[in-house]
Amino acid sequence: MKTIIALIAVLMLTGLQAQDKNKKQTFEVDGKCEMCKMRIEKAALGVKGVKYAQWDIPSHQLSLIYNEGKTDPMQIKTSLVNAGHDTKELKATEEAYNSVHACCKYREDNSDDTNRH
């Protein structure tokens, strides 16, 4: 009887660990437009273990679901900067940034700072 109870406990713990593999996380990624959205989501989904990626243009928030056993946030952010998009922790190289389309150049965007008299 003790063996059966121990076996059930092990199976329950294993089941709980399996459910805990998928992690949800949101973080900021710089970009401006639909082309950026496609590039950011593609870069995130290209990382092994990322199951869901959606970038919101107005808020610049990238929502993710990923398998913690296969990847981590820094690997995802590395993929994003390699695609030319800055995060809070990592910045894209000039070469990667310059590879994005001209309309996607978020570093020089001063549209929010226009003169308002």
N, C-alpha and C positions, 0 to 999 in steps of 0.2 A: 504493500500500500504506500509506504514511504517513497518507493521508487517511482510509482505512478505520479504522486504529487510532485516530486522533484522534476520529473520529465515534463509535466504540465507547466511548472514554473519556468523551466528553461525555454520551452516553446513560446510562452507568453513574453518573456524578456527578448527573445530573438525577434518576435513579431513587432515589439515596440521599437527595437533598434532599426529594423527594416523600414518602418514608417518614418523614422527620424532622418533618413538620408536626404530627403528633399528639403532644401532650405529656400525660403523666400527672402529676398533682399531688394532694396531700392537704393540707388545712389545717383548722384548728379553726373551727367556727361555733357560737355559743351557741344553745341551744334545749332543749326538754324532752321532747316527746311526738311521737306519730304525726302530729298536725296540723302541728307544726313541721317534721317530716321532709318532708311533702308540700309545704309552702310553700318550704322551702329548696331542695329538688330542682327545683321548678317555677321558682323564681327563677334558679337556675343554668342550667337547660336553656333558659330564655328568652333567654339571651345568645347572639347569633349566633356560631357556631363551637364551642359546647359540645356534645359528642356523647354524653357520659355523665356522670351525676351521681348519687351515692348517699351519703346522710348516715347515719351510724351513731349511734343515740340514746345508748348508754352512753358512747362515747368522744368524741362531738361532732365526729368527723372527717368531713369532706366529701371524698370521692374523686372526682376529675374526669379526664376525657379531653377535651381541647379542641384545636382547630386554632390553633397559634400565629400563623398568618398572618391570622386573623380576630379574635382576642381575646387578652386577657392576664389574669393573676390579679386585677389591680386593677379591671378592668371587671366581672369576676364578683363580686368582693367588694362593689362598688358596688351591683350588683343585689340582693345579699343584704341589705345594710343598708337599701336602699329597701323591702325586704319586711319589715323589722323585726327582723333578726337581726344581732347584733354579730359581728365578727371581731377578731382581735388588732390589726390595723392600723386598722380603721374601726369606728365606733360608729353605730348607727342613731339617727336623730333621735328626739326624744321623740314627735313626731307618728307616725312610722313604727312605733316600738315600741308605742305605745298602740293602734295599729290591730290588733295581734294579739289573739287570743282570751285571755280571762282565765287559762285553764289553761296558757297558753304564756308567761306572764310569768316569764322566767328571771332577771331582775335582782334580784327580790325573793325568790328561792328560797333559803331557809335550811334546807332539809330535811337537808342534809349537816352542818349545824352544830347539830343538836338536842342538848339536854343529855343526856349519857350518864354517869350516875353509877354 
